[in-house]
Amino acid sequence: MMETRNRSLTTRFVAFISSIFGVVMFFGGVSQGYAQRIKSAAPQRQPIVLQGATIHVGNGKIINNGSIRFEKGIITEVGTKVNTTGAEVMNLTGKHIYPGVIAPNTSVGLVEIGAVRASVDYSEQGRFNPEARSLTSFNTDSDIIPTLRYTGVLIAESVPSGGVVSGTASLMEMDGWNWEDAVHKADHGIHMNWVARFGRGGRPNRNRARSLKIIENIMNEARAYVQNPKPAKINLKFEAMRGLFNGTTTLFVHANYSKDIVESVQKLKAYGVKKIVIVGAEGALKVARFLKDENVPVILSNTHRLPQRSHIDVDLPFKLPYLLKKSGVLTGLYVGGSWQVRTLPFQAGTAAAHGLTKEEALQMITLNNAKILGIDKTVGSIEQGKHATLLVSKGDILDMLTNDIEQAFIRGKKVILDDKQQQLYKRFQKKYNGQKK
């Protein structure tokens, strides 16, 4: 009798699961009907000339009534007059051309829906994971990527998170069939979270001394390991750190308090690290002279925020990019997360309203970020010999009201400017237009 009952329960359970699966497949099919996967752009086939626009070079210069010619993804001419022979000529009178926006310190391609664990792949277990690479986890089919292109973000740094040493980041283009197609520069930097002096609520970090000792031991062991070019036993963690000691890999240190910034730079340089960048850097203004003397750039976190401490000027996050530039510190901007990254041009616009000129603010999300990330020889500005990674807008891309991207090119490929949000807008526009009739 028990065996018969068990079989009955099993049969009903299988039927229940099958019905759920059928419903999921049904709604999946419905969703695909109005949210088709956006295909990757085709390589550039013939020379293209963009003619008659206002060119914002990205280095502070503007070319009025300018033109750009690019072939096989590379810019060959920039100026008021360029050769149009054999090229597809696009008349862009009244439009604006900008370099593609570069977004550092993001989780783009590593997370789709934060509440769905299966779509989250931005961290590993443990506190010390320099060998964890974001590159091979990057998801080019993410629905978030097309939404970033629509506001001008064409390159993003895909960064692991968590622990003390989070992992190795890569710079990815916002177009490609797979991560091999999308990679702009692989494994360019390692991200480290410096041990803060204070925790939540301003309470002192009691475990700080022990954590700093762990960092010291790790860095000294890694430095000793890399002195042997062919070790008898391979250590993957230390192999990933080899570039830190010969200057081929940058160490991005996440630190906010001014004393933590100074301490991290001094200690890490003493351990033999060649290239350091401070990420976050809320307290950087207090130690701006130190950062300038040590030639350490900073990537500032969101300008659209309040200060972390109540006694600080409420406008400081808006003014900090200008104040650091005035102090001579190479400064870039970032917006953390994934879908939030689309607001990066507008955060630069806020900095432009608080001291920076429009071109200086643009530079902080294009050429400055390119310099800090080590890719300024290929992108970051519209100059001869660089990649044709640029965009065409009806208006100012730093202004939310006028940021209207009409065309975008990544290495000369004309990117499809469509995303799930645009598809939904068109879908419901048809619905309500039909009701009006």
Sequence and secondary structure as in RCSB ss.txt:
>XXXX:A:sequence
MMETRNRSLTTRFVAFISSIFGVVMFFGGVSQGYAQRIKSAAPQRQPIVLQGATIHVGNGKIINNGSIRFEKGII
TEVGTKVNTTGAEVMNLTGKHIYPGVIAPNTSVGLVEIGAVRASVDYSEQGRFNPEARSLTSFNTDSDIIPTLRY
TGVLIAESVPSGGVVSGTASLMEMDGWNWEDAVHKADHGIHMNWVARFGRGGRPNRNRARSLKIIENIMNEARAY
VQNPKPAKINLKFEAMRGLFNGTTTLFVHANYSKDIVESVQKLKAYGVKKIVIVGAEGALKVARFLKDENVPVIL
SNTHRLPQRSHIDVDLPFKLPYLLKKSGVLTGLYVGGSWQVRTLPFQAGTAAAHGLTKEEALQMITLNNAKILGI
DKTVGSIEQGKHATLLVSKGDILDMLTNDIEQAFIRGKKVILDDKQQQLYKRFQKKYNGQKK
>XXXX:A:secstr
 HHHHHHHHHHHHHHHHHHHHHHHHHHHHHHHHHS          S EEEEEEEEE SSS EEEEEEEEEETTEE
EEEESS   TT EEEE TT EEEE EEEEEE TTTBS TT GGGB S  SSSB TT BSGGG  TT SHHHHHHT
TTEEEEEE   SSSEEEEEEEEES  SSHHHHEEEEEEEEEEE   SB GGG B TTHHHHHHHHHHHHHHHHHH
HTSSS SS  HHHHHTHHHHHTSSEEEEEE SHHHHHHHHHHHHHTT   EEEEE TTGGGGHHHHHHHT  EEE
  SSS  SSTTS TTHHHHHHHHHHHTT  EEE   SSGGGGGHHHHHHHHHTTT  HHHHHHHTTHHHHHHHT 
TTTSSS  TTSB  EEEESS TTSTTT  EEEEEETTEE     HHHHHHHHHHHHHHHHH 
